[in-house]
Amino acid sequence: MNRTTKIQPRFGKRLRAARDKLGLTQRALAAKAHIIPPYLCMLERGKAMPSMELAMFLSQLVHKDLCCGLVDVSPSFRRLKR
């Protein structure tokens, strides 16, 4: 299982929770994001991963940072930062 496979479900759960909290339907959010509802459904189910640009745009639309904390920093990168 690669990193993208691990990130997709977490992103999707955050997106759906934020959309539900705002009381938006998938159709309404998809229209605001200029994507088709089936693609939004795939994102929410963790079956697709948006581009960084779309992820940031969706974050703005639902007023929540959907990407924060999704990517684990590898131990080798942590060593480089020291």
Secondary structure, DSSP 8 states (H G I E B T S, - for coil): --HHHHHHHHHHHHHHHHHHHHT--HHHHHHHHTS-HHHHHHHHTTS----HHHHHHHHHHHTS-SSTT-S---HHHHHHH-
